[in-house]
Amino acid sequence: MLSTHVIDVDTSKMAAMGMSAGGLLALHLSARGEPNIKAVTVLYPSLYLSQPSLSRTNEPYNLPPYNQAPEFTPTHEDWNQLCPPDKQISEAGLPIPGTRMSVRVSYMINLLKTGTWNTAITSSPEELAALDPCSKFANAGAVWPPTFFIQGDLDETPGSRIDLVVKAADELRKAGAEDVKVEIVQGARHMFDAMPGVGTQDLGPGWLAVKKGLDFLVARC
């Protein structure tokens, strides 16, 4: 970061935060233990992907709002946008009402609708188990970083349900993790914090939950 972006990072105070699949990535960094993550906040994270019978990520999911998205089969040009040579990952900005979704968002939603998420992101069940941080929860111990889960009670997205968050928090606590908290947002669904107005005009329960997650990181770094 210093040589490329002229940003000096204090690696003794690194935190991780992610939403949905980004929450999975934040937990994956925690499970690796390197670099040392001081605290983690995850919003409606993707959990237990290596246990599809539990996460249900291998089942087609076509409930609102995903059922409104058109069918999508990537073209050669689309694949170039999905995997740009000059970036590690393509952008996945949420669609603004009345505008066309990005290629990556269309692709991700189609994976959910067809129940092919797991097979798209890994080449084998063994690889998926190695990448799934939930498979490391049983051995978390006291070294597991402070973790804050934020979850909407109406979220039924495969891998991101409230029962999975409760299970994950319980497993971490039973394994010796000393600082694990869960914040349930009533009436909230997947991506509730990304809706227009949240954090600006809308300072209700969704925004307050996100602020708690941010305060959690600041207090522990």
C-alpha positions as CSV (number, residue, x, y, z in Angstrom):
1,M,0.0,0.0,0.0
2,L,2.8,2.4,0.8
3,S,4.7,1.9,-2.4
4,T,1.7,1.7,-4.7
5,H,-0.8,4.1,-3.1
6,V,1.4,6.1,-0.7
7,I,-0.9,5.0,2.2
8,D,0.9,4.0,5.4
9,V,-1.1,1.2,7.1
10,D,-0.6,0.3,10.7
11,T,-0.8,-3.5,10.4
12,S,-1.2,-3.8,14.2
13,K,-4.7,-2.2,13.9
14,M,-6.2,-4.0,11.0
15,A,-10.0,-4.7,11.0
16,A,-12.2,-6.5,8.4
17,M,-15.7,-5.7,7.4
18,G,-17.8,-7.3,4.6
19,M,-21.4,-7.7,3.4
20,S,-22.8,-11.0,2.1
21,A,-20.0,-12.8,0.2
22,G,-17.7,-10.1,1.4
23,G,-18.6,-11.1,5.0
24,L,-17.5,-14.6,4.1
25,L,-14.2,-13.1,3.0
26,A,-13.8,-11.2,6.2
27,L,-14.4,-14.3,8.2
28,H,-11.9,-16.2,6.0
29,L,-9.2,-13.7,6.9
30,S,-10.0,-14.2,10.5
31,A,-9.8,-18.0,10.2
32,R,-6.4,-17.7,8.4
33,G,-4.9,-15.8,11.3
34,E,-2.6,-14.0,9.0
35,P,-2.5,-11.0,8.9
36,N,-3.6,-10.6,12.4
37,I,-7.1,-9.1,12.3
38,K,-8.0,-7.1,15.4
39,A,-11.8,-7.2,14.9
40,V,-14.5,-8.2,12.3
41,T,-17.9,-6.9,11.5
42,V,-20.0,-8.9,9.0
43,L,-23.4,-8.1,7.6
44,Y,-25.6,-10.9,6.4
45,P,-22.5,-13.1,5.6
46,S,-22.5,-16.1,3.4
47,L,-22.1,-19.0,5.8
48,Y,-21.7,-22.8,5.7
49,L,-21.2,-23.0,1.9
50,S,-19.4,-26.3,2.3
51,Q,-22.6,-27.7,3.9
52,P,-25.1,-27.1,1.1
53,S,-27.8,-29.2,2.9
54,L,-27.6,-26.6,5.7
55,S,-26.9,-23.4,3.7
56,R,-29.2,-24.4,0.8
57,T,-26.8,-22.6,-1.6
58,N,-27.3,-25.5,-4.1
59,E,-31.0,-25.0,-4.3
60,P,-32.6,-22.6,-6.8
61,Y,-33.7,-19.4,-5.2
62,N,-36.2,-17.2,-7.1
63,L,-38.0,-15.1,-4.5
64,P,-38.3,-11.3,-4.6
65,P,-36.4,-9.3,-5.6
66,Y,-34.3,-11.8,-7.5
67,N,-37.3,-13.1,-9.5
68,Q,-37.5,-9.7,-11.2
69,A,-34.0,-10.2,-12.7
70,P,-34.0,-11.5,-16.3
71,E,-32.2,-14.8,-17.2
72,F,-28.6,-14.3,-17.8
73,T,-26.0,-16.3,-19.8
74,P,-22.6,-14.5,-20.0
75,T,-21.2,-13.9,-23.5
76,H,-17.5,-13.8,-24.3
77,E,-17.6,-10.0,-23.9
78,D,-19.4,-10.4,-20.6
79,W,-16.6,-12.7,-19.3
80,N,-14.0,-10.1,-20.2
81,Q,-15.9,-7.7,-17.9
82,L,-16.3,-10.3,-15.2
83,C,-12.6,-11.1,-15.2
84,P,-10.8,-7.9,-16.3
85,P,-7.1,-8.4,-16.8
86,D,-6.2,-5.3,-15.0
87,K,-8.2,-5.9,-11.8
88,Q,-8.4,-8.7,-9.2
89,I,-12.2,-8.4,-9.2
90,S,-14.8,-6.5,-11.2
91,E,-17.0,-3.9,-9.7
92,A,-20.4,-5.0,-8.4
93,G,-22.3,-1.8,-7.8
94,L,-26.0,-2.2,-7.0
95,P,-28.4,-1.3,-9.8
96,I,-30.2,2.0,-9.4
97,P,-33.9,1.6,-10.1
98,G,-34.6,2.2,-13.8
99,T,-31.0,1.4,-14.8
100,R,-29.4,-1.8,-16.2
101,M,-27.6,-4.1,-13.8
102,S,-23.9,-4.6,-14.2
103,V,-22.6,-7.8,-15.7
104,R,-21.3,-9.1,-12.4
105,V,-24.5,-8.4,-10.5
106,S,-26.5,-10.2,-13.3
107,Y,-24.1,-13.1,-13.1
108,M,-24.3,-13.4,-9.3
109,I,-28.1,-13.2,-9.2
110,N,-28.3,-15.9,-11.9
111,L,-26.1,-18.1,-9.7
112,L,-28.6,-17.7,-6.9
113,K,-31.6,-18.3,-9.1
114,T,-30.2,-21.5,-10.5
115,G,-28.6,-22.9,-7.3
116,T,-25.1,-23.0,-8.9
117,W,-23.3,-20.7,-6.6
118,N,-21.0,-23.3,-5.0
119,T,-20.0,-24.9,-8.3
120,A,-19.2,-21.6,-9.8
121,I,-16.8,-20.4,-7.1
122,T,-14.8,-23.6,-6.5
123,S,-13.7,-26.6,-8.5
124,S,-14.5,-29.3,-5.9
125,P,-16.2,-29.9,-2.5
126,E,-12.7,-30.2,-1.0
127,E,-11.7,-26.8,-2.2
128,L,-14.9,-25.3,-0.9
129,A,-14.4,-26.8,2.6
130,A,-10.9,-25.3,2.6
131,L,-12.2,-21.9,1.8
132,D,-15.2,-22.0,4.1
133,P,-14.3,-20.2,7.4
134,C,-17.2,-22.0,9.1
135,S,-15.3,-25.2,8.9
136,K,-12.7,-23.6,11.2
137,F,-15.1,-22.4,13.9
138,A,-14.8,-25.5,16.1
139,N,-11.1,-24.7,16.6
140,A,-11.5,-21.0,16.9
141,G,-10.3,-20.7,20.5
142,A,-9.6,-17.5,22.4
143,V,-7.4,-16.2,19.6
144,W,-10.4,-15.7,17.3
145,P,-10.8,-11.9,16.8
146,P,-13.8,-10.0,18.2
147,T,-16.7,-10.6,15.8
148,F,-19.9,-8.7,15.3
149,F,-22.7,-10.2,13.2
150,I,-25.4,-8.0,11.8
151,Q,-28.4,-9.8,10.3
152,G,-31.9,-9.0,9.1
153,D,-34.6,-11.2,10.5
154,L,-36.4,-11.5,7.2
155,D,-33.3,-12.5,5.1
156,E,-33.9,-15.8,3.4
157,T,-31.1,-15.6,0.9
158,P,-29.3,-19.0,0.7
159,G,-26.3,-19.0,3.1
160,S,-27.4,-15.8,4.8
161,R,-30.3,-16.7,6.9
162,I,-30.7,-15.7,10.6
163,D,-30.5,-19.3,11.8
164,L,-27.1,-19.6,10.2
165,V,-25.8,-16.5,11.9
166,V,-27.1,-17.7,15.3
167,K,-25.4,-21.0,14.7
168,A,-22.1,-19.4,13.7
169,A,-22.1,-17.2,16.8
170,D,-22.9,-20.1,19.1
171,E,-20.1,-22.3,17.5
172,L,-17.5,-19.5,18.0
173,R,-18.5,-19.0,21.6
174,K,-18.5,-22.7,22.4
175,A,-15.0,-22.9,20.8
176,G,-13.7,-20.2,23.1
177,A,-14.0,-17.0,21.2
178,E,-14.4,-14.4,23.9
179,D,-16.1,-11.5,22.1
180,V,-18.9,-12.4,19.7
181,K,-22.0,-10.3,19.3
182,V,-25.1,-10.6,17.1
183,E,-27.3,-7.6,16.1
184,I,-30.7,-8.6,14.6
185,V,-32.4,-5.9,12.5
186,Q,-36.2,-6.4,12.6
187,G,-38.0,-6.3,9.3
188,A,-34.7,-6.3,7.3
189,R,-33.8,-8.4,4.3
190,H,-30.6,-9.0,2.4
191,M,-28.7,-5.8,1.5
192,F,-30.9,-3.7,3.8
193,D,-28.1,-1.3,4.4
194,A,-27.5,-0.6,0.7
195,M,-31.0,0.8,0.1
196,P,-31.3,4.4,-1.1
197,G,-31.4,6.8,1.8
198,V,-29.9,4.6,4.5
199,G,-27.4,6.6,6.4
200,T,-28.6,9.9,5.0
201,Q,-32.4,10.5,5.1
202,D,-33.0,7.1,6.7
203,L,-31.3,6.9,10.1
204,G,-33.6,4.1,11.4
205,P,-32.8,0.6,12.7
206,G,-30.8,-0.4,9.6
207,W,-28.4,2.5,9.8
208,L,-28.1,2.2,13.6
209,A,-27.1,-1.4,13.3
210,V,-24.4,-0.6,10.7
211,K,-23.1,2.2,13.0
212,K,-22.9,-0.3,15.9
213,G,-20.8,-2.5,13.7
214,L,-18.5,0.3,12.8
215,D,-18.2,1.4,16.5
216,F,-17.4,-2.2,17.4
217,L,-14.4,-2.1,15.1
218,V,-13.2,1.3,16.3
219,A,-13.4,0.3,19.9
220,R,-11.2,-2.8,19.4
221,C,-8.6,-1.2,17.2
